[in-house]
Amino acid sequence: LLDDIVLTHSLFLPTERFLQQLHQQYPGGPWGTMREGSGLRRKRAVLAVLLHFLETYKGLLQEEESAGKVIKELYLLIMKDTSLYHELEDEIIKLHQLVETVELKVADETPPPNKQVKPLFRHFRRIDSCLQTRVAFRGSDEIFCRVYMPDHSYVTIRSRLSASVQDILASVTEKLQYSEEQSARGDALILVTMASSGEKAVLQPSEECVFTTLGINSHLFACTRDTFDSLVPLPEEIQVVPGDTEIHRAEPEDVANHLTAFHWELFRCIHELEFVDYVFHGERGRRETANLELLLQRCSEVQHWVGTELLLCEGLGKRAHLLKKLIKIAAICKQNQDMLSFYAIVIGLNNAAISRLRLTWEKLPGKFKNLFRKFENLTDPCRNHKTYREVLAKMKPPLIPFVPLILKDLTFLHEGSKTLLDGLVNVEKLHCIAEKVRTVRKYRSRPLCLELEASPAQLQTKAYVRQLRVIDNQNLLFELSYKLEPGSQ
């Protein structure tokens, strides 16, 4: 029950108010003096909730100044009891360690040193940055990002991940030495997201954390309202050059293992509370779902990668061989218990631009045709993904689930029942939500152990897998498909 409340309290009680309630419930605070036994029991109960809260939230609390302030006040109040209540000594030592762990320093209020700037993948295709182990993003982290102009020139800005559109435009304006006079004349800059398909949308000044919501091949553009209509995608997003990539040279086992290793890193970066915030829009806002959004983007990226590689392979025999290799990669990912990669590859192969390539599929050996049919049955959404759920239930951690399905389940729980019933918290709903989040905890309860060599060839495959170049424009995928096999139905 305690875990249920800590995981889901943001649905009915914002973090700051939740902590203030704890502060008020601690004897010696506003509740005044109590009988000795009653006071000790109450103190121990409040400590139990606070310790569990700190263990669950950890680094997220650095993003909430108001919550950190309440914790510090409660911490100082509890520390005064150290000499009076020896029975609480173990809990207080643990509390001190947790406060230190989440960097909520009490004695030393000096500002923290400047954090290292983190590159978001896809914004810069640098080998050195993509080979580094992924670490979790927080709203206060600083990143580099390019903002393009209508003529496709760009400025590189340094920004907080949680920055608002207004903040981003201020940085761009400063870089461009855009005068206040120009803004006053009605030439004020607006920020626009531009997809490779040419779809564009104006971002509102108050919007935050836009970096992690960009599509696979989407970019930020700064322009005036007069030049909005003239915006076109970057040339590299609409020009396609067929040719061999690393996948033709690499072994299926190596590609599959590097996919699993990378997706495990991304999955490990997601705080379990991001699942709650993503679906229920908790008071912490979008910045706390950045890691989950990046994994969802990656899932989409792998789906498009499958189609891109096949449609850029011009020879029929070579393309059939590549199709066989991709099915083999999916099989190894399933064996690795990387169901995210497995699902993404199968969905990618079921893309209409791929499934219509009749000649390519006919050249596929019968053994692999049968194997792919089994994969299609496993990913069949019938009866609420019954087959997939049965297979997943038999797996032991570590494993990477198909994350979009977890979000679908949470959305169903949210929309299927009310959070409050007659002014009281719907405990059954909160328990179901917390149980679903705890499955994520279970999947990651053991470390992933994959033996990956550090040879130059392996590093090349690793870099390829972590920096996939994909076509996400469905119309362009169909164009390529019809060029390869005009008569296929």
N, C-alpha and C positions, 0 to 999 in steps of 0.2 A: 504493500500500500504506500509506503514511504517513497519507493522508487517511482510508482505511478504518479504521485503528486509532484515530485521533483521534475520528472520528465515532461509533464503536461500542464504545469501550473500557469504557463503563459496564456493558455486558452481562457482562463477565467480570472487571473490575477497577475498583473504585470510584475516583473522581477523586483523592481524597487519597492512596490507595496508589499510583496511577499516577504522581503527581508525586513521591512519596517514592522510587519506583524511579528516576526521572530524577535526583533529587538524589544517590542512591547511585552512579549510573553516571557522575557528573561527576568526572573526575580532579582530585584535590586534596581531594575529600570523603572519605568513609569508605574509598574504594578505595586511597588512598595515592598515592605517586609512581609515575609510569610513564615509560617511555622517551619522549623528546621527540616523535618522529613519531607514535607510538601515542597519546600523550596528546593531541596536537593533533587527530588524527582523531576520537578519542572525544569531545572537547569540542565539535567542530564538529557531530558527530552528535546529541549531546544538545541543543545549541542549535537545530538544525533541527527537532527534535521539539517543543521548548518554544515556538519561534516559531509553528509551525503550530497548536499547541494554543491559544495566546493569540489568534491571528487568528480561529480558529473559535469559541471560547467567548465572548470579549469580555465584554459586560456581565453574563453569567451568573455570572462569578466573584465579583461583588460579593455574591452570595447565599450563597457558601460561604466562611465565615471560615477554616475549617481549610485549605482549598485555597489561599486567599490567603496564609496564613502560610508554607506550604511554598514558594510561588512567590517570596515576599520573601526567604526564606533562600537559595534558589537564585540569585536575582538578585544579592544581595550577594556571594555566592561567585564568580559570573561576573565582576562588576565589578572584583574584585581582579586579574583576569587582563588587564585592559585594557592595561596598560603592558607586560606580558610577551609577549603574543601579538598583534602588529600584524595578523596574518593574520585575526584574528577581529573586527577593528574594525567592519566593515560590519554584521555580525550583531549585535554588542553595541549599536550605535547603534539598530538596528531594535528590539532587545529593550527598550531604554530607552523608545522611543516607544510601544511596545505596552503596557508597564507603566503609562505615563502615561495612555494612552487608556482603559484599563479601570479607572482610578482606584485602582490598587493602590499608593498613595503610600508610598514607603519612608522618606524623610527626615522628612516631616511627618505625625505621627500624630494630629493634632487631629481631633475628630469632625466629620463633614460637616454642613453647615447643614441645617436642616429642609427636607424635600422638600415640594413642592406636593402638596396633596391632590387625587387624581384621581377624578372621578365615573365609576363604571361605567355604561355606557349601560343604559337601562331603569329604573335605580333612581331617577333624577331626570330628569324630562322638561323640562329647561331648554334653551331654544333656543341660548343662548350656548355651553353646553358641547357640544351635539351638533354644532354647526357647526365646532368646532375640529378640526384634523387629529389623527387618532388616533396615539397613541404607545404603544410596547410597555409592558406591565405587568410588574413584577417583584414577587416575594414580599414584599419590604420596603416596597413602595409603600403609602401610606395612602389609604384611600377612605372616603367617607361611605356609610352604609347604614341603612335603616329596619328596625327590628325591631318587629313588631306584637304587640299583646296580644289576648286572647280577645274583648274588646269593640271591636276594630279601632282603638283608639287606638294610637299608636306612639311610640317614642323613636328619635331619630337618633343613631347612634354613629359615632365615628371609629375606624377599625381598620386594622391591617395586612392586606393581601390574604391573606397566609399564616397569619393568626391561627387558633388552634384554637377549637373550640366553647366550650371552657372560658374562653378569653380573651374571647370575644364575650359570654358570659353574665356574666362579671365586669363588663364595661362596662355592660351592661343593668341589672344589679343596682345598680351605683353610681348610674346615672341615676334609677332608680326609688326610690333610698334604701331598698332592700330590706334588712331587718335580718338579722344572723346568727342571731337568735332564730328568725325565721321558717324559715330554712333548717334549723336544728337540729330544728324540730318536724315536719320531713318535708314542708314546703311549698317545697322547693328548686325552682328554675326549671329547666325543660328547654328545649332549642331544637328546633323542629320546622319542617320544610319543608312548605308547603301549596301544592298545585297548584290551578289554577282549576277542575279537575274534582272537587275535594274530597279527592283523594288526599293523604295526609299520612304523614310518616315522622319518627321521633325520631332526631336526630343524636347520635352518641356523643361524650362530652367530648374524646376525643383526636383526633377528626377535624379535619383542617386544610383551608384553602383552599376553604371551602364556597361562597363567593360566586359563583365562576365555574361551579359545578356546578348552580346553580339553573335550573329550567326557564324557558321564555319568560315565562309569567305566574305563576311561583312566588314565594312570599314566605317570609320567616323569621318565625316566631312564637315568643314566649317565654311559657310557661305552666307551671302545676304539673301533676303527673300526674293530679290529680283533675279538672282542666278540659280535659284533652286531648280527650276525646270530644266536647266541645261546640264545638270549633273548626270554623268554616265559612269558605269563601273570602271575600275582600273583595267587597263589592257590585258594584264596577265591573268585576270579572272575570266576573260571571254575568249582568249586565244588558246587553242589547244594544240599541242605538238605531240603526235604519237611517238612512241619509242620505248625501249626497254628501261625498266627501273630495277631497283634492288631485288624486288620480289622474284624476278626471273632467275636471279643468280643464287639467292638464298635457299637453304633447306627449309621445308615446311615446319620441322621441329623448332628450328631457330626462330622463325617468324612468330610461331604460336607462343613459344616460351617468352619472347620479349614483349609480346602483346599482354600476356598474363602478368608479367613482372611490372609493366608500366601501369596497367589498370589496377593492380593491387596497391601500388603507391597512391594512385588517385583516390581509390576507395578508402584507404587508411587515413587520408587527409580530411575526409568528411566527418565532422562532429555529428554524433547521433541526433542531436537536437536540431540539426539543419533539416532533417526530414520533417519534423514537426513544424518548423518555421516556414518551410517551403509550401506546405499544404495549407496550414492554418494562418499564415501571415502573422506570426507573433510580433510582439511590440519591438523586438530587436531589429526588424526590418530586413531588407534584402541582403545587406552586407554579410550577414551570417550564413547565407546559403551559397556563397561564392564557390566553395569547393564542390558542392553538389551540382551546381549549374555547369561547372567545368567538366564534370564526369558525364553529365547528360549530353553536353556538346560533343564530347569524345565518342560517345555511343553513336550519335548521328554521323560523326566523321568516319567511323569505321564502316558503317553501312554504305556511305557514298564512295569510300575508298575501293570497296569490292567492285562496284559498277565502273568506277573510273579506270581501274587497272584492266579490266576485261575489255572495255570499249576502246581503249587506246592500243590494244593488241590487234594488229591488222591481219595477220596470217591465221587462217582457220585452224590448222593443226596446232599451232602455237597457242591459240586462244583456248582450244579444248584442253590442252595440257595445263594451262593456267587455271581453268575452271576446276580440273581435277585436283590441282594443288590447293586451291582455296577450300575445297570440301575437306581435304586432308587436314588443313590448318584448323578448320572448325572442329574436326574430330579430336585433335590434340588439345585444343582449348577446353573442350568438354571433359577430356581426361584429366586436365589440370584443374578441373572444377571452376573454370573461368566461364561462367554462364553468360556474362555480359558480352564478351567477345564472341562466344558461340552464337548467341541470339543475333547480335549485330551482323555477323557474316551471313547467317541464314536469311535474315530480312533483306540484306543487300543483294543476295542472289535471287530473291523473289521480286526484286524491282522489275516493273513491267518492261523497262528497256533491256533488261538481261533475259528475263524469262521468254521473250519473243524470239530470241536467237536460236531458232529450231535446228539449224545445221550444226551449230556449236554443241548443243545438248545431245544431238544424235551421235556425235563422235565420242561422247563420254562413255568409258567402259561400263558395262552393265552393273558391276560391283559398286561403282560410285553412284550410279543412278539410284540403286536400291538404298544405299547409305543416305543419300540426300533425302529420299522419301521418308526415311525414319526420322531424320532431323526436322523435316516439315511437320511430321506428326507430333514430335516433341514440343515444337513451338506453336502448335495449333491453339488458338484462344478459346476453343469450344469448352463448354462447362467450366468457365472461369479458369482456364489454363490448367485443367486437372492433371494432364500428363506431366507437364513441367513441374507442378507442385509435388507430385508423387516422387519424381526423380530427385528433386531438391531435398525432400524430407529424408532421403536415404543417405545423403552426403554428410560428411563430418567436416568441421572446420580444419584448415582455412578454406574458404570458398568466396567467390565473387558472384553475387546474385544478379539477375537482370533487374537493375535498380528501378527503371520506369514502372515495373509491376508493383513494387513496394509503394510507390507514390500513388498508384491507382487504388491500391487497397486502402491506404490512409484517406484518400479523397472519398471513397465509398463510406468509410466509417464516419467521416466528418459530415457528409451530406445526408447520411441515413438516419441520424439521430441528433437531438439538440444537446448542446453542452450544458445548458441549465434547464431544469424542470421545476416549475413553480418556485423559481428563485434559488433552488438548491442545485449543487453540482451533480451532474450525471456521472456517478462514479463508475458505472458499468462501461460507459463510452470511454472514459479516461483509461480504464484498465485495458480495454481492447487496443487503444492507440499505443499505450506503453508496451504491451506485449509485442506488437508489430515492430516497434523500435528496438526492443530487446533482441529480436532475431538478428538485427544488424550487429549488435554487440557479440552475439554468439558466433556469427560467421567469421568475425575477426579475433576470436579468442585465442587463436594459435597463430604463430608466425608462418609466413609462406616461405618454403625452402626450395628454391629452384637453383640448380647448379648452372651458372652461366659463365662461359669463358670470357676472358678479357683480351682476346686476340684482335688484331686490326679488323679482320673480317666480321667478327662478332660485334665490334663497336660500330662498324658501318651499318650492320643490320639493325642494331639498337637505335642508331640515329635516324634511320629510315622509318622505323616503326613509330618513333616518337614525334616525327615531323612529317606526317602524311600530307601529300598534296592531292587535293580531291576536287572534283567538279560536283557542286551541290545544286546546279541548275538543271532541273528535270527536263526542260525543253532541249537543252544542249545534249543531255544524255540520250534522248530519243533521236536527235539528229545524227549522232555518232552511230547509234544502233542501226538506223535505216541505211546509213552509208555502208556498213559492214554486211548486212543481209537485207537488201531491199524487199525481197519477196516473202520473207518469213511472216507467219501469222501468229 
